[in-house]
Amino acid sequence: MKNEQEVREQFVSTAMSYFETKQGDARHKEIVDLYNLFSPLPRGYKATYTDAWCAIFVSAIGIKLGWSDIILPECSCGEMIKLYQASSLNKWEERDDYFPKFGDIIMYDWDDGTDYAVSDNKGSPDHVGIVIEINGSNFTVVEGNKSKSVAERKMRVNGRYIRGFCLPAFHTKITASNEPSPWAKYAISWAQQAGLSDCERLKETMTREEAIVLAYRLFNMLK
């Protein structure tokens, strides 16, 4: 079974697999090529190797995982925000003082005021990254196209330049296990030994008739 934390870890670890990628190298070209694989291309634009690629990087990770329904693909930070604002599944968090979670997507605006502790940054976003570590009120972000590479940035909750956060619906990627619990294993073994269960049909839905027959057999067995 994969829980939400494990889903977030998969997103972050995939992003971190590109750490220290440099613009123009093979891994950077792989990121751009991944983005261009998405169909239809957002706003019909095919990215180039010379484009600003922070949003392309985040989008490419989602495309690689097959999660473009929650890591909404765009090459523009502003257009990416619009996608999250319009989404019924994912969310856009406007508050600068939001306490981020592992795997959240942070948007920056470099025009934030100097008195950022009381100002509300509502300008056009300039850059985007993925939260990869949280330590108290401090957190670390991995970003594509930070000094033309995939690199980390240290931030503080409600720190300067925070525009807001895109919140992918990671819970939708939780998967259930097909492995029965220890109690279920014991019960299944007991039922099979008693002749009450067909081991080839354990995952099938039971009809009302079959349920009545099972209850009747169980009642007579326990008399």
Beta strands, then each sheet from edge to edge (+ up, - down):
strand 1: 91-93
strand 2: 105-108
strand 3: 127-135
strand 4: 138-146
strand 5: 149-156
strand 6: 162-167
sheet 1: 1+ 6- 2+ 3- 4+ 5-
end
